[in-house]
């Protein structure tokens, strides 16, 4: 019973956020005053024209009492035609508020979605929005508004809608700038890997993070729109007399400034106070939003499949994942930069394969190519990524999104930042479950708690109600595994899943991964630097160096006798084999950067077996024994030179 009662509430964890925001806002005295003032203005705009219907059409008042100052009979005096200034000020509030509202709706409806789409999606849409913004800034806004009012004389709606359209690109640019850093957050990438749609990610995870920016822009624009509306009314271009408006009343005051200077003050003070209230409320809302939300990938450009080059024909054809001759490039001003070169390996269902190498060897880039999440405009230039009979490299972004989370899942080395910090753990599991299984909130809630239980989290009901920062490193890593399993994937990519954990927690997570592999027949690609993790969790291992696979073998054969000098050096520098009082062996030099790879064997500058022959040409993969492959001309000497 506790599960059913808990999770529907948790699944809609954001439902009470507006109430919490209002509570925070009302605790700020200045914000409370601004809200009360603006609420009074809106109330007056609604009630005054109803209570005093004749004021809007009143041509003249008491002509014997013109230009009178404030008195008990006329609290704000009378104008040049003897009309009561207070009555006209109150009734004119509707026109003013309506004009601001019309412009504000237009600018938010156009500017915010445009800025979100440009910032999150990038590419040609981003370029188009930038071009539109630059074009709009170069146009004289007042001339355009005057031209529109010449076509629609006296139309407040036409004038304010035009103002909103002109201002929308500027708001879009600000929203785009706020969206760009949020898009790069790891929890956004995690949401994409979970298979959530782009509209859902934008509305659920990106937009809430930029709410403060939108609110401030809306408040500033509302203040500017009020001044613009008053200016147009002052010029007599909107709200023709006798209908009252604040800008029109200032015009009346200017016309009578010699005989009664007082008339300019009531509408002027009303405009000034309202502009100030909008501005101060915007600042307060921004601060309250920042307090409510916890402190804080570009889509890969897919290309059609290229022809295979260098793919390993010996790879099995019945594998769950079969990477064949994978080559990944990143665009650079001087040309394409190859970061992964002719990589081949496979993974069967229920099998764990370790991907090992130093930082900069291309391990993570290979994993991101499988997921279709290459950074920037990175693309698969050659090769195939065959998964469940289809080539992932030939799929569109929409088709890949259907596979992420449901067929292929990712667990990163930093699970804390892959969770959205402002949603509870259970809520983030529920959204993934509902995305992939289309079940009710109650069912998704029960499934979420069950997943947390299956990854051996104590008291899963309580964990579901906690925020990411309330969990320890081991607990948040288990929660990340639970989310990865929410779509019931066939392949799990674990990128350094134990790096940030202590030895005890590492062992627990590895035990859990093995248990889940055996229980669900998962294929697992385990990316790591740690030979202990490889020995404990993997059946086979793939060694990468400088963007290439240099050796593939069963884990026992690798440990018994490595065939590549790089594998030998990695094993020798394993801290688990360190002898007390002796220096830990290290590999001289560093991994060369993409674009600076040596000709011939890429490891030869660091290799003790290197000869002149190693420099002559790229070294192909050889098959010296059954199920063993190595990229080395001297593999028969490795381990035999002391």
PESULSUL-V160843 format. One record per backbone hydrogen bond with DSSP energy under -1.0 kcal/mol. NH is the residue of the N-H (numbers start at 0). CO is the residue of the C=O. Records with the same first field share a line. If there is no record, write none. Layout:
BEGIN
NH=CO, CO
END
This chain:
BEGIN
4=0
5=1
6=2
9=5
10=6
11=7
12=9
14=11
16=13
19=15
20=16
21=17
22=18
23=19
24=20
25=21
27=24
31=27
32=28
33=29
34=30
35=31
36=32
37=33
38=34
39=35
40=36
41=37
42=38
43=39
44=40
45=41
46=42
47=43
50=46
51=47
54=51
60=80
61=81
62=60
64=61
66=78
70=73
76=73
77=67
78=82
81=78
84=76
87=83
88=84
89=85
90=86
91=87
93=90
95=91
96=92
97=93
98=94
99=95
100=96
101=97
102=98
103=99
104=100
105=101
106=102
107=103
108=104
109=105
110=106
111=107
113=109
114=110
115=111
116=112
117=113
118=114
119=115
120=116
121=117
126=122
127=123
128=124
129=125
130=126
131=127
132=128
133=129
134=130
135=131
136=132
137=133
138=135
143=139
144=140
145=141
146=142
147=143
148=144
149=145
150=146
151=147
153=236
154=151
158=154
159=155
160=156
161=157
162=158
163=159
164=160
165=161
166=162
167=163
170=166
171=167
172=168
173=169
174=170
175=171
176=172
177=173
178=174
179=175
182=178
184=181
188=184
189=185
190=186
191=187
192=188
193=189
194=191
195=190
200=196
201=197
202=198
203=199
204=200
205=200
206=201
209=206
213=209
214=210
215=211
216=212
217=213
218=214
219=215
220=216
221=217
222=218
223=219
224=220
225=221
226=222
227=223
228=224
229=225
230=226
231=227
232=228
233=229
234=230
235=232
236=231
242=239
248=244
249=245
250=246
251=247
252=248
253=249
254=250
255=251
256=253
259=255
262=259
263=260
264=261
267=263
268=264
269=265
270=266
271=267
272=268
273=269
274=270
275=271
276=272
277=273
278=274
279=275
280=276
281=277
282=278
283=279
284=280
285=281
286=282
287=283
288=284
289=285
290=286
291=287
292=288
314=311
319=346
320=346
321=385
322=344
323=383
325=342
326=381
327=339
328=378
329=336
334=331
336=329
338=327
339=327
340=546
342=325
344=322
346=320
350=347
352=523
353=539
354=525
355=541
360=357
365=361
366=362
367=363
368=364
369=365
370=366
372=367
377=374
378=328
380=326
381=326
383=323
385=321
386=389
387=319
389=386
391=384
393=390
394=391
399=395
400=396
401=397
403=399
404=407
406=402
407=402
408=490
410=492
422=419
424=465
425=463
427=423
428=424
429=425
430=426
431=427
432=428
433=429
434=430
435=431
436=432
437=433
443=439
444=440
445=441
446=442
447=443
448=444
449=445
450=446
451=447
452=448
453=449
454=450
455=452
456=451
462=458
463=459
465=462
469=466
470=467
475=471
476=472
477=473
478=474
479=475
480=476
481=477
482=478
483=479
484=480
487=484
489=406
490=406
491=522
492=408
493=524
494=410
495=526
498=495
500=497
505=501
506=502
507=503
508=504
509=505
510=506
511=507
512=508
513=509
514=510
515=511
516=512
517=513
518=514
519=515
520=516
522=489
523=350
524=491
525=352
526=493
527=354
533=529
534=530
535=531
536=532
537=533
538=351
539=351
540=552
541=353
542=550
543=355
544=547
546=360
547=544
549=542
550=542
551=628
552=540
554=538
557=553
558=554
559=555
560=556
567=563
568=564
569=565
570=566
571=567
572=568
573=570
576=573
577=574
581=578
595=592
600=613
605=602
606=603
613=610
614=611
621=629
627=624
628=551
629=621
630=549
636=633
639=636
END
